[in-house]
Amino acid sequence: MNLPPWRQIKNRTMTSDKLDQRPSAIREAVQNEYAFATAYFDRLTAISTDPAGGITRDTYGPGEDAAHRIMADIAQECGFDLRVDIAGNTYARWETGPGRKTVVVGSHLDSVPRGGNFDGAAGPLAGLIAMRVLRRLGAEPHVSLCAMGIRAEESVWFQTSYIGSRAALGTLPHDTYDAARRIDTGRTLADHMRASGCDVDALRNGARPLDPAGLAAYIELHIEQAPSLVEDAKPVGICTAIPGNFRYPDARIKGVHGHVGTPRRFRTDAALAAADLAMAMDTLWSKQEAAGNPMAVTFGRFHTDDAYHGLTTVPGLFHFSLDVRAYDAVHLDMVEREFHAIITRIEADRNVSIDLGERKSAPVGKADLAIRTGFATAARDLGIDFMEMGSPASHDAAAFAAAGVPMGMIFVRNENGSHHPNEAMEIDDFLDGSAVLTAYLYDRYCQ
Amino acid sequence: MNLPPWRQIKNRTMTSDKLDQRPSAIREAVQNEYAFATAYFDRLTAISTDPAGGITRDTYGPGEDAAHRIMADIAQECGFDLRVDIAGNTYARWETGPGRKTVVVGSHLDSVPRGGNFDGAAGPLAGLIAMRVLRRLGAEPHVSLCAMGIRAEESVWFQTSYIGSRAALGTLPHDTYDAARRIDTGRTLADHMRASGCDVDALRNGARPLDPAGLAAYIELHIEQAPSLVEDAKPVGICTAIPGNFRYPDARIKGVHGHVGTPRRFRTDAALAAADLAMAMDTLWSKQEAAGNPMAVTFGRFHTDDAYHGLTTVPGLFHFSLDVRAYDAVHLDMVEREFHAIITRIEADRNVSIDLGERKSAPVGKADLAIRTGFATAARDLGIDFMEMGSPASHDAAAFAAAGVPMGMIFVRNENGSHHPNEAMEIDDFLDGSAVLTAYLYDRYCQ
């Protein structure tokens, strides 16, 4: 036992009279990974603490590269087979026999600027822990297992979703490599990938490091990016679906700059047009939620033009980004139609022109029902409280689902949201989520 | 006659059978100032063309300083007495006798960044032309006359209204000199004024270069900063009042930054709170206009925080500036009370905190009824079409009115608004406005 005394005291009492020996052994073995888990997070903190606050592991940049080197080192220290694919994804593999399908347990290792340490990085660690525990307990999986550190999930950098996973699965449109540019450097995705050692030409020519047909399942553990689990006082969530989205990363409203004294009838105020748009979308959202259709609307960038704006100028130019997400493809399509009707109404009412720029989208990803059920059974057996929930955020799991791979996700309670430095996952909760994962892998693949 | 042949052809036909000789002589003499006027504007263009487009004459900076030197040179070339006061304002004086009150005809010589050449600078020129014409026609004013180039009217630079005129009149709060900082340089008003040769200490100790008791009137000619005159096809407008305003140059809305997938019930989105505020003010404005209460609402800066905003982040911080203006003090006060009620409602509804920052304000300035009537009589005598109108914009004339000086303003038709490079005043229209001014000065002070 590596646990300090206070950790042993803090362990939840098992209702052992209702359980056989197996869940208890798994849970104890996973809890013994406490020091391994904290060491992993500490190593990541050391290479990615941002002087401006929080954690920055920039996508296909020095921060993400360093995180992948750490994962590679740990994979080898643990005695797993290390592989790095031509899109830069890092794999710790436990090959159990030739010709067997693989269960991948992964998540991303990049972060938003000044983000948190657990967002993404918890996922590959859960995979490593599950593999370590199953090996230690003498389990004999009839699939190969693999922990995967995925590249380029945070779309803030290249304004594109699931780059690393889709590149590996062969589903990233090939024009993305030259079309997408990193928002801070202005350099293309291809340039950044080459600098991180990737073979962009091979990917563009159809190479597919991860054949979906060879995957039995994709499983991802991730901090919850909302406080639903905190609100309900549950350590673990089981994902029902990942929202699809439509996005306009770089939209503009053009009016006419004018003097602050311009009478109302002569104005074409781009900022008021933007406010009108935002409130119309907010009203639509509110009504949809009331009707039982969960969705989310985010104008992440929403701003007058800093080359022109000022106290005494009617804004003639406004910029915004928009992300709209929902859990049902038909509902999402309906919302997008209403969005376009609102745009048309505002252009007419306010005499502005709205240039939405490039449209991006991601399909809804439904969790595999057998995996969801297996997670729930495992959690009940372990005595770990959980709730089923739609994923607040997008995740690589959606890219695997879109490629036809059965997908499941486990969320871990997180106190202060994500994408900022104050995310606060308890390692206890993380180990509960990892125990559910490990017990599920044991039940499904080791018996 | 200095006019080229095409100018003579373009002159409007005078309805001379209905008019005596005087209006005709004044109008012709003013029209002969065409070359003088264009030379003046050309000299200003030469020293203030901005490489990024338009005209920049920065307040208490190199651009404004150069404009004042040009005005000083022209005053001396015309044989008027030159004076520069300790706030940096430039005067071309025609002293007609000891102890007489003075009629000041002025406007500002600064501009917004990348603005237009006529906004402000037309006013001192009109004063110079009126004095030149009256002198040439042998008029004998029983007041002294003075053209005044005013400093620091464009509040975009120091976020403060009427600095130059209020400094001269002794009505600028003395703490402004150290409190106000220029938005681009960050240096205090006092520093900038000293660099332009002003005596800030004397001003702060109560020196008052322009004693309101010594002024018979303040008259300002200015381009219209809206297209009302274009719409009504009239060259000249006569001001009824200058709007008062309340302003919050640097307000902030604080919410909580969150992940793009955060469910609605957990969000405190500062951008949606801002949109709610803007739409509430827009609705209030629309209703007030429909009720016959002209006003204007401008959120000139209206933006998410560029250190945090992004496609995948719920905005937790929003910045805005607000200018609200109206022509009636009671109405303006009512609007401000409603604004605060809206702020309170939004803080409660959306769980944000709104920090309005410093409040600035300017009182409503009513034009002197005798001057308005005199302008109208002069315009009718000259056969120049006009309309009465509230000033769209704020002007130094409001500072003179607030100091108890009878005030009048003449607006000149301007095709494309102001505060940007495309302002388009015709010199013909400017000379029509100058003729109204000159005829009024003749009628009121030379007979």
Interface residues (C-beta under 8 A of the other chain):
Chain A: V112 P113 E154 S155 V156 Q159 I183 Q225 A226 P227 S228 E231 P243 R247 P249 V256 H257 G258 H259 V260 G261 T262 P263 R264 F266 D269 A271 L272 A274 A275 D276 L277 A278 M279 D282 W285 S286 E289 P294 A296 T298 F299 G300 R301 F302 H303 T304 D306 H309 G310 L311 T312 T313 V314 P315 F318 S321 D323 R325 S391 P392 A393 S394 G417 S418 H419 H420
Chain B: V112 P113 E154 S155 V156 Q159 I183 Q225 A226 P227 S228 P243 R247 P249 V256 H257 G258 H259 V260 G261 T262 P263 R264 F266 D269 A271 L272 A274 A275 D276 L277 A278 M279 D282 W285 S286 E289 P294 A296 T298 F299 G300 R301 F302 H303 T304 D306 H309 G310 L311 T312 T313 V314 P315 F318 S321 D323 R325 S391 P392 A393 S394 G417 S418 H419 H420
